[in-house]
Amino acid sequence: MDWQRIAALAVVAGTAGVFLTRAWPHRRKFSFERQTHCGCGAGQGGAGHSVLYHARKGRRAQVIVKMK
């Protein structure tokens, strides 16, 4: 192998190493449902509806409220 291939492989290996080491220590966010197996998520006992906003270029915007 000539020195250019070795340099290119070193750059690729270094970049892969940086991505792997940065992704390794990240922890998952705390989820009440997942950690306690309760099923009653914090903050889900509220309004009981969702709002969808749908718009396309050249058409009227639509706001759709879905009741659960």
C-alpha positions in Angstrom: 0.0 0.0 0.0 1.2 3.5 -0.7 1.1 6.2 1.9 -2.1 7.8 0.5 -4.2 4.7 1.1 -2.8 4.3 4.6 -3.6 8.0 5.4 -7.2 7.6 4.0 -7.8 4.5 6.1 -6.4 6.2 9.2 -8.8 9.1 8.6 -11.8 6.8 8.2 -10.8 4.7 11.3 -10.3 7.9 13.3 -13.7 9.2 12.3 -15.4 5.9 13.1 -13.7 5.8 16.5 -14.9 9.3 17.3 -18.5 8.5 16.4 -18.4 5.3 18.4 -16.9 6.8 21.5 -19.3 9.7 21.5 -22.4 7.5 21.1 -21.3 5.0 23.8 -21.8 6.9 27.1 -25.2 8.5 26.2 -27.9 7.2 28.5 -31.5 6.8 27.6 -34.0 9.4 28.9 -35.9 8.3 31.9 -39.4 7.0 31.1 -41.8 6.5 33.9 -43.7 3.8 32.0 -40.6 1.8 31.0 -38.8 2.0 34.4 -41.8 1.3 36.7 -44.1 -0.8 34.3 -47.0 1.3 35.5 -48.6 2.3 32.2 -49.8 5.6 33.6 -47.4 8.2 32.1 -46.8 11.4 33.9 -48.7 14.3 32.2 -51.0 12.1 30.1 -54.1 12.6 32.2 -54.7 16.0 30.6 -57.0 17.2 27.9 -57.4 14.0 25.9 -57.2 15.4 22.4 -54.6 16.1 19.8 -54.3 19.0 17.3 -53.2 18.5 13.7 -52.1 21.4 11.5 -52.1 20.5 7.8 -51.1 23.0 5.1 -50.0 22.8 1.5 -48.7 25.5 -0.8 -51.6 27.1 -2.7 -54.3 25.5 -0.5 -56.1 26.4 2.6 -54.6 25.4 5.9 -56.6 22.9 8.0 -56.6 22.6 11.8 -58.0 19.2 12.9 -58.8 18.5 16.5 -59.1 14.7 17.3 -60.8 13.8 20.5 -59.5 10.6 22.2 
